[in-house]
Amino acid sequence: MISTINVSFPSELKKEAQMFINDGYYASFSDLVRTSVRELLERRYQKMIDDSERDIKEGKAVVLKSAKEIEEYINCHMK
């Protein structure tokens, strides 16, 4: 399913973003925004992985044993 949203951009930011489209890096402004959001999510998830690996090495890892524990952990740590 695809949702449509309207986004406001300062004119200079829109102009610079349009340059990526004009140069062929993205097919459209929507493609640029989708890709940018995906990359932000990937960075967020990679940070979570890196933090987890660090916690494991430092002996600070937490073992979550139920869906409720996972939900509570996420609610507490993802804000």
C-alpha positions, 0 to 999 in steps of 0.5 A, a space after each residue: 500500500 502506498 500513502 501520499 503525503 505533502 511535505 514542505 521544504 525551504 526553497 533552497 533545500 528543494 533546489 539542492 534536492 532537485 539537483 540530485 534528480 536532474 543529475 539522474 541519482 533519483 527518478 523523482 522527488 518521491 524516490 529521493 525522499 523514500 530513499 532518504 527515509 530508508 537510509 535514516 532507518 538503516 542508520 538507526 537500526 545499525 546504531 541499535 546493532 552496534 549498541 547491542 554488540 558493545 553491551 554484549 562485549 561490556 557484559 551489559 546485555 539484557 536478555 528479554 524473555 517475553 514479548 512484554 519485556 521486549 515492548 517495555 524495553 523498546 518503549 523505555 529505550 527508543 524515545 
